[in-house]
Amino acid sequence: MKLTHNQAIILMVVVALMWSTAGVVTRHLEYARSFEVTFWRAFFTSVTLLVLLPYFQGREIFTRIRHATAPFWLSGVCWCVMFTTYMVALTLTSVGNVLVTMSIGPLLTALVARIFIGHRVALRTWIAILVAGMGIFYMFASQISEGSVLGTLVSLCVPLAGAANWTITQHSHDQGHDVDLIPAVLVGAILSTLITFPLAFPFQASSHDVALLAGLGVGQLAIPCVLSVICARVLKAPEMSLLALLEVIFGILLAWLGANEVPTFAVLAGGALVIGALTVNEIVGWRQRL
C-alpha cells in the first residue's frame, strides 16, 4: 500500500481514533476483569494477525519469524509488556490517567536511547522531559493522597517498554539489521495470550464481554498497528508522535461521552503539561530540521 503524505496523515488520525476506543469499551464490560480482559484482546489480536500477515507478506513470513535474530524476539517481548500492562492499567485507574501516562513515551524513548546507545538529547528535549515529569509527578501526588497509585505505576510500564522497543530496534538498524515490526507485534500478542491465559482463571466473561474484546483485538489493536507501520513509511517521526497524541484526546473524550468518566483536575492539569511539553518539543525539532 502506497500513500500520499495527506493520505497518511488522514489514515494516522483514523488509527489514533481506533487506538483510543479501548478505554470506553472496557467500561462497558459486564464481568471480565484484569488479566481476562487482556487475554481475550491479545487472543483475538493474534488470530487477526495470523490471517493478515500471510495475506500481505506471504506464507514465507513464518519462515522469517523462525529464523529471526535476537532483537526481533526482544521487540516481541516489549510488545507483550505493552499489550498486557495497558489493559490491566485500564482496569485499575481512569482512562485519562492511563493515556496521559502513556503519552510520555517519546520523551522516555529519548532518555533511554541516550543512556543505552548514546543518542544525543537536545536541550529542548531535556526541558520537555522535565516539564512532562512535573505533570506526571502532579498526577502521582494526587493519587497517593487517594491511595490509588497502582494504576499509574502499571501504566508507566507501557511507555517504558515502548522506549526499550524503539532503542532495541534502532540499535539493530544501526548494526545493519532492521526489525520487521508487524511480525514482532504478532509475537507480542501471542506471548501476551500465553502469559495471561492461566492468570485469567476463572473465566467470567459473558458473550457480550467476549464480543467487545474481540472487537478490540481486531479493530483497536491488530488493524491499527498494521496501518500505523504503513503510515510510518511516509510520515516523519515528529508527525507520527504528534498525530499519535490524538489518542489521548480521543480516548478521554470517548470515556467522558460514552461512559460518563469525567477526567479529574489532576489528569487535566498533568495532561496539559505532558502533552504541551511533547508538542512544543516535536514542533521545535521539526522546524529546526526544515
C-alpha positions as CSV (number, residue, x, y, z in Angstrom):
1,M,0.0,0.0,0.0
2,K,1.5,3.3,-1.1
3,L,0.1,6.5,0.4
4,T,0.5,10.2,-0.4
5,H,1.5,12.4,2.5
6,N,-2.0,13.8,3.0
7,Q,-3.5,10.3,2.9
8,A,-1.0,9.1,5.5
9,I,-2.0,12.0,7.8
10,I,-5.7,11.2,7.5
11,L,-5.1,7.5,8.0
12,M,-3.0,8.2,11.1
13,V,-5.8,10.2,12.6
14,V,-8.1,7.3,12.0
15,V,-5.5,5.0,13.6
16,A,-5.4,7.2,16.7
17,L,-9.2,7.1,16.9
18,M,-9.2,3.3,16.7
19,W,-6.5,3.1,19.4
20,S,-8.5,5.3,21.7
21,T,-11.5,3.0,21.9
22,A,-10.0,0.6,24.4
23,G,-10.9,2.7,27.5
24,V,-14.6,3.3,26.7
25,V,-15.1,-0.3,25.6
26,T,-13.7,-1.7,28.9
27,R,-16.1,0.5,30.8
28,H,-19.0,-1.4,29.2
29,L,-17.8,-4.9,30.1
30,E,-20.1,-6.9,32.4
31,Y,-17.9,-9.5,34.1
32,A,-14.5,-9.7,32.6
33,R,-11.7,-8.2,34.7
34,S,-8.0,-7.6,34.8
35,F,-6.0,-10.5,33.1
36,E,-9.1,-12.0,31.5
37,V,-9.6,-8.7,29.6
38,T,-6.0,-8.8,28.5
39,F,-6.2,-12.4,27.4
40,W,-9.2,-12.1,25.2
41,R,-7.9,-8.9,23.4
42,A,-4.5,-10.5,22.9
43,F,-6.1,-13.7,21.7
44,F,-8.2,-12.0,19.0
45,T,-5.3,-9.8,18.0
46,S,-3.2,-12.9,17.5
47,V,-5.8,-14.6,15.4
48,T,-6.3,-11.5,13.2
49,L,-2.6,-11.0,12.6
50,L,-2.2,-14.7,11.7
51,V,-4.7,-14.1,8.9
52,L,-3.4,-10.6,7.9
53,L,0.3,-11.3,7.8
54,P,0.2,-14.2,5.2
55,Y,-2.2,-12.2,3.1
56,F,0.0,-9.1,2.9
57,Q,3.5,-10.7,3.2
58,G,3.0,-14.3,2.0
59,R,3.4,-17.5,4.0
60,E,7.2,-17.2,4.0
61,I,6.7,-14.7,6.8
62,F,6.5,-17.6,9.2
63,T,9.9,-18.9,7.9
64,R,11.4,-15.4,8.5
65,I,10.0,-15.4,12.1
66,R,11.6,-18.8,12.8
67,H,15.0,-17.5,11.7
68,A,14.7,-14.0,13.2
69,T,17.5,-12.5,15.2
70,A,17.5,-11.7,19.0
71,P,16.4,-8.1,18.5
72,F,13.2,-9.3,16.8
73,W,12.3,-11.5,19.8
74,L,13.2,-8.8,22.3
75,S,10.9,-6.5,20.4
76,G,8.2,-9.1,20.6
77,V,8.7,-9.2,24.4
78,C,8.4,-5.4,24.6
79,W,5.1,-5.5,22.6
80,C,3.9,-8.2,25.0
81,V,4.6,-6.0,28.0
82,M,2.8,-3.0,26.4
83,F,-0.3,-5.1,25.4
84,T,-0.6,-6.7,28.8
85,T,0.1,-3.7,31.1
86,Y,-2.1,-1.3,29.1
87,M,-5.3,-3.4,29.5
88,V,-4.5,-4.2,33.2
89,A,-4.0,-0.5,33.9
90,L,-7.3,0.4,32.3
91,T,-9.0,-1.9,34.9
92,L,-7.1,-0.2,37.8
93,T,-7.4,3.6,37.1
94,S,-9.1,6.1,34.8
95,V,-8.8,6.2,31.1
96,G,-7.4,9.7,31.1
97,N,-4.7,8.7,33.7
98,V,-3.6,5.8,31.6
99,L,-3.5,7.7,28.3
100,V,-1.6,10.7,29.8
101,T,0.9,8.5,31.4
102,M,1.5,6.6,28.1
103,S,1.9,9.9,26.2
104,I,5.4,10.5,27.8
105,G,6.6,7.6,25.6
106,P,8.6,9.7,23.1
107,L,10.4,11.6,25.9
108,L,11.2,8.4,27.7
109,T,12.5,7.0,24.5
110,A,14.9,9.9,24.0
111,L,16.1,9.4,27.6
112,V,16.6,5.6,27.3
113,A,18.3,5.9,23.9
114,R,20.7,8.4,25.4
115,I,21.6,6.1,28.3
116,F,21.9,2.8,26.4
117,I,23.0,3.7,22.9
118,G,24.4,7.1,23.3
119,H,21.9,9.1,21.2
120,R,22.3,12.8,21.7
121,V,19.4,14.5,23.5
122,A,18.8,18.1,22.6
123,L,18.4,20.8,25.2
124,R,14.7,21.3,24.2
125,T,14.1,17.6,24.8
126,W,15.7,17.8,28.3
127,I,13.4,20.7,29.1
128,A,10.4,18.8,27.7
129,I,11.3,15.7,29.9
130,L,11.5,18.0,33.0
131,V,8.1,19.6,32.3
132,A,6.4,16.3,31.4
133,G,7.9,14.8,34.6
134,M,6.3,17.6,36.6
135,G,3.0,16.7,35.1
136,I,3.3,13.0,35.9
137,F,4.5,13.8,39.4
138,Y,1.5,16.0,40.0
139,M,-0.8,13.2,38.9
140,F,1.1,10.8,41.2
141,A,0.8,13.1,44.1
142,S,-2.9,13.5,43.8
143,Q,-3.3,9.7,43.6
144,I,-1.1,9.0,46.6
145,S,-3.5,11.1,48.7
146,E,-6.3,9.0,47.3
147,G,-4.4,5.7,47.8
148,S,-4.8,4.7,44.1
149,V,-1.3,5.0,42.7
150,L,-1.1,1.3,41.4
151,G,-2.9,2.0,38.1
152,T,-0.4,4.8,37.2
153,L,2.6,2.6,38.1
154,V,1.2,-0.2,35.8
155,S,0.6,2.5,33.1
156,L,4.2,3.5,33.2
157,C,5.2,0.1,32.0
158,V,3.7,0.9,28.6
159,P,6.0,3.8,27.7
160,L,9.0,2.2,29.4
161,A,8.5,-0.9,27.2
162,G,7.9,1.3,24.2
163,A,11.2,3.1,24.8
164,A,13.0,-0.2,25.2
165,N,11.4,-1.4,22.0
166,W,12.5,1.6,20.0
167,T,16.0,1.5,21.4
168,I,16.4,-2.2,20.6
169,T,15.1,-1.8,17.0
170,Q,17.2,1.4,16.4
171,H,20.4,-0.2,17.7
172,S,19.7,-3.2,15.4
173,H,19.1,-0.8,12.5
174,D,22.4,0.9,13.2
175,Q,24.1,-2.6,13.0
176,G,22.5,-3.2,9.6
177,H,19.7,-5.5,10.7
178,D,16.2,-4.0,10.5
179,V,13.5,-5.5,12.7
180,D,10.2,-6.2,10.9
181,L,7.7,-4.6,13.4
182,I,4.4,-6.1,12.2
183,P,5.5,-9.8,12.8
184,A,7.0,-8.6,16.1
185,V,3.5,-7.3,17.1
186,L,2.2,-10.8,16.4
187,V,4.9,-12.4,18.6
188,G,3.9,-9.9,21.4
189,A,0.2,-10.7,21.1
190,I,0.9,-14.5,21.2
191,L,3.2,-14.1,24.2
192,S,0.6,-11.9,26.0
193,T,-2.1,-14.6,25.2
194,L,0.0,-17.4,26.6
195,I,1.1,-15.5,29.8
196,T,-2.3,-14.2,30.7
197,F,-4.2,-17.4,30.0
198,P,-3.5,-19.1,33.3
199,L,-3.9,-15.7,35.1
200,A,-7.4,-15.2,33.6
201,F,-8.9,-18.2,35.5
202,P,-11.7,-18.5,36.5
203,F,-13.1,-17.2,33.2
204,Q,-16.1,-15.0,33.9
205,A,-16.6,-13.0,30.7
206,S,-20.1,-13.1,29.2
207,S,-20.7,-13.5,25.5
208,H,-21.3,-9.7,25.5
209,D,-17.8,-9.2,27.0
210,V,-16.1,-11.6,24.6
211,A,-17.7,-9.8,21.6
212,L,-16.5,-6.4,22.8
213,L,-13.0,-7.7,23.5
214,A,-12.9,-9.4,20.1
215,G,-13.7,-6.0,18.6
216,L,-10.8,-4.5,20.5
217,G,-8.4,-7.3,19.4
218,V,-9.3,-6.7,15.7
219,G,-10.3,-3.0,15.4
220,Q,-8.4,-1.4,18.3
221,L,-5.1,-3.3,18.1
222,A,-4.4,-5.6,15.1
223,I,-5.6,-3.5,12.2
224,P,-4.4,0.0,13.5
225,C,-1.0,-1.4,14.4
226,V,-0.6,-2.6,10.8
227,L,-1.9,0.7,9.4
228,S,0.5,2.7,11.7
229,V,3.5,0.9,10.3
230,I,2.3,1.7,6.8
231,C,1.9,5.4,7.8
232,A,5.4,5.4,9.3
233,R,6.8,4.7,5.9
234,V,5.5,8.1,4.7
235,L,5.4,10.4,7.7
236,K,8.4,11.7,9.7
237,A,8.9,10.7,13.3
238,P,7.6,14.1,14.7
239,E,4.5,13.9,12.6
240,M,3.8,10.4,13.9
241,S,4.4,11.5,17.5
242,L,2.1,14.5,17.2
243,L,-0.7,12.6,15.4
244,A,-0.4,9.7,17.9
245,L,-1.2,12.2,20.7
246,L,-4.7,12.4,19.3
247,E,-5.2,9.0,21.0
248,V,-5.1,10.8,24.4
249,I,-7.7,13.4,23.4
250,F,-10.0,11.0,21.6
251,G,-9.7,8.5,24.5
252,I,-10.6,10.9,27.2
253,L,-13.5,12.3,25.2
254,L,-14.9,8.9,24.4
255,A,-14.7,7.8,28.0
256,W,-16.3,11.0,29.0
257,L,-19.1,10.9,26.4
258,G,-19.5,7.1,26.2
259,A,-19.0,6.0,29.8
260,N,-19.6,9.2,31.8
261,E,-16.0,9.1,33.1
262,V,-15.2,12.7,33.8
263,P,-11.5,13.4,34.0
264,T,-10.2,14.8,37.3
265,F,-8.5,18.2,37.6
266,A,-5.2,16.4,38.2
267,V,-5.5,14.4,35.0
268,L,-6.4,17.6,33.0
269,A,-3.6,19.7,34.6
270,G,-0.9,17.0,34.4
271,G,-2.0,16.0,30.9
272,A,-1.8,19.6,29.8
273,L,1.9,19.7,31.0
274,V,2.8,16.4,29.4
275,I,1.1,17.0,26.0
276,G,2.2,20.6,25.9
277,A,5.8,19.6,26.5
278,L,5.8,16.9,23.9
279,T,4.0,19.1,21.3
280,V,6.4,22.0,21.7
281,N,9.4,19.7,21.6
282,E,8.3,18.0,18.4
283,I,7.3,21.2,16.6
284,V,10.6,23.0,17.5
285,G,12.6,19.9,16.4
286,W,10.6,19.7,13.2
287,R,11.2,23.4,12.4
288,Q,15.0,23.0,13.1
289,R,15.2,20.2,10.6
290,L,13.4,22.1,7.8
